[in-house]
Amino acid sequence: MEHESQRIERHIEAKKEQLGRNLDELGTRVKSTLDWRSHYERNPWLFLSVAFCGSAAASAMISGGRGSFSPHSGFGRTWSNVQSALMSVAAQYAQNLMEEVIPGFREEFQARAERHHV
């Protein structure tokens, strides 16, 4: 009986150590996935584009749509299309990041998107 309880204790301890290693690995993966510096190093133009669009959008909001950013001007329509395209790319990039961190995220996201579009 004593031998069996020792075996069970060793098994529990081994599982606890394995769980600790898995949690450490998961923490490392989450940290590296969410580290904006590594993503910036791989995609500097994406970050610069988002920063540029954000500042231009803020400028347009502050000016109340007057001037060259007016949505009725040719440039305003083009600029609006550029912003929409960049936001789509950024959203797709965010979805890809989430899929790396949380397996199954993409399927759940798509299922919810389909329910809201019906």
DRENBA-901961 format. One record per residue (C-alpha): x, y, z. Coordinates in steps of 0.25 Angstrom, whole numbers, padded with zeros to 4 digits, always signed. Each point is the difference from the previous one (the first is absolute). Layout:
BEGIN
XYZ...
END
This chain:
BEGIN
+0000+0000+0000+0011+0010+0004+0007-0003-0014-0013+0003-0007-0001+0014+0007+0014+0003-0003-0002-0003-0015-0013+0009+0000+0008+0011+0007+0011-0001-0010-0010+0000-0011-0007+0013+0005+0014+0007+0002+0004-0003-0014-0013+0005-0006+0001+0013+0009+0014+0002-0006-0005-0002-0014-0012+0009+0002+0010+0011+0005+0009-0002-0012-0012+0001-0009-0005+0013+0007+0014+0006-0001+0000-0003-0015-0013+0006-0002+0004+0012+0007+0012+0002-0008-0008-0002-0013-0011+0010+0004+0011+0010+0004+0008-0002-0013-0013+0001-0008-0005+0013+0007+0014+0006-0001-0003+0012-0009+0015+0002-0002+0002-0014-0007-0012+0003-0009+0005+0014-0003+0014-0006-0004-0007-0010-0009-0011+0010-0006+0005+0015+0002-0008+0005-0012-0013-0005+0006+0003+0007+0013+0004+0013-0007-0012-0001-0009-0009-0001+0012+0006+0011+0007-0001+0009-0012-0014-0003-0002-0004+0002+0014+0007+0013+0000-0007+0004-0013-0013-0004+0005+0001+0007+0013+0004+0013-0008-0012-0002-0009-0009-0001+0013+0006+0012+0006-0002+0008-0012-0014-0004-0001+0002-0006-0014+0004+0014-0006+0011+0001-0010+0007-0010-0008-0006-0012+0009-0014+0003-0003-0007-0013-0004-0007+0008-0012+0014+0003-0006+0007-0010-0010+0011-0001+0010-0009-0002+0012-0007-0012-0007+0014-0006-0004+0005+0002+0014-0013-0006+0006+0003-0013-0009+0015+0000+0005-0005+0001+0014-0010-0011-0002+0010-0009-0007+0011+0002+0011-0011-0003+0011-0003-0013-0007+0014-0004+0000+0002+0004+0014-0012-0008+0004+0004-0012-0007+0014+0001+0006-0007+0000+0014-0008-0012-0003+0013-0007-0004+0006+0004+0013-0011-0005+0008-0001-0013-0008+0015-0002+0004-0003+0002+0015-0014-0007+0001-0002-0012-0009-0014+0000-0006-0001+0015+0001-0002+0002-0015-0011-0011-0001-0008+0007+0012+0002+0014-0006-0005-0004-0014-0012-0007+0007-0004+0012+0007+0002+0009-0012-0009-0009-0008-0011+0001+0011+0001+0015+0000-0001+0001-0015-0013-0008-0002
END
